[in-house]
Amino acid sequence: MKGTCLCGSIEVAANDHKDVGLCHCSMCRRWSGGPMFAVHCGAGVVFSGNQPAVYRSSDWAERGFCSTCGTHLFYHLLPNDEYILPAGLFQDQDFSLTSEIFIDEKPAYYEFKNETHKLTGQQVFEQFSPKN
């Protein structure tokens, strides 16, 4: 998959993926203006052209964007080096909406009709926290 920021100064390349998940957490909604349409791309993401600007949004993650046009480029989980990219970067990709996380934080003013696997915030943290 290949995509660019709005101004074209940053190109992103990742392996092909078909599934998109929604994140309804308050931070993603504040960052993107709605739920984040997220594509889990792993560690094999390549940025070329200008380097993304980075904001450390939590102890475990950082978010990247184009410093010229402001396009959101990634959510990067630091513990496992996983990049989660906005689906909108990939205009020609045929995605399927398959999951929604932080469903307990979703505001009442929107609803999706797709049948998806749904997790609360607590379930997300339980599923992805390191096991002792």
N, C-alpha and C positions, 0 to 999 in steps of 0.2 A: 504494500500500500504506500502511496506517496501523496503528500499534501503540502500545502503552504499556508503561511499566515496571510492575513488580508492584504498586506503590502507586497508580499512575495519575497521579502528579504531573508526569511528562514524557511527552508524546506525540511520536511520530516519524512523519514522512511521507516517502515516497520513491516514485519511479516504479515501476510494476509490473515484477517480475522473476519468472522461472520457475526459474532454475537455482540450485542450492545446491552449494557446494563444502565439503569438509572440510579443515581445517588440523590436522595432527597434530604441529606443532612443540611443543617442551617448554613454551614460554611460553604458547601458547594453551591447552594442556592444564592448566597450572597456573592460568590465569585462569578457565577455564570448568569445570574438573573433568572434562574429557574433550575430545574433538576439538571445535573450533569449527565449527558448522554456519553457514557464511558466505554472505551474499548481497552480491555486489558491486553497490553502488548509485551509484557515481560521486560527483560533487560536489553534486548536487541534492537533498540531504537537509535537511529542516527539522525542528528541535526546537522544541516550544512547551510552555508551562507553565514549570516550573522549568528552569534551565540545568543541563546535565550537568556533573558533576565530571570533571576530566581528569587522567590520569596519563601522563606522557611515558615510554613503555616502551622506547624505543630512539632512536637518532639520527634515524631516518626516520619514526617513527610515535608516535601517542599513542592511548590507550584511554579511552573515556568510560563513565561509570556514573552511576546515580542516587545522590545522596548520602543520600537518605532510606532507600531499601529495598535498595540495592546492586545492582540489576539491571544487567547488562552491556548497554550501548547501542551501542557502536561500536568499531571498530579504524579509525583514520584515517591513511592514508598521506599524509604531509606533502608529498613532492615533487610529486605530481600531484593533491593535494586529493581523493583518493578515499576514500569512506566504505564500510566493509565492516561490515554489520550482522548480528547473530545472527538466524537464521531464526525462532527461538522468539518474537521480538517480534511476528511476524505470524501470529497464530493461525488466521486464515481463508484464508491463501494456499495455493494448490496448487503445491508445489515438486517438482522432480525433482533427485535427487542425481546430479551429472554429473562431478565432479572431486574429487581428493584431492591435497593438497600436503604436502611434508615426510614423504612416505611412509616414508622411511628412519628417521624418528624415532618412528614408530608403535609403541607397545608391543605385545607378543605377546598380551596378555590380551583383545583384542577384534578382531573382523574383520567387515567389511560385505560382504554378498553382491552388492551392486549392481555392475554393470559401469561403471567410471569411468575417466576419463583420470587417470593418476597421474604425479606429478613428485617427484623427490628435492629436498631443500633446495638443493643445488648447482644443479640445473636451474632452480629458481625464481629464484635470484639471477641466473643467467645470462640468463634470459628477461626479467627486469624491471629489470636494472641499466641505467643510462644508457649509451648507445653513444657512443663518442668519434668 
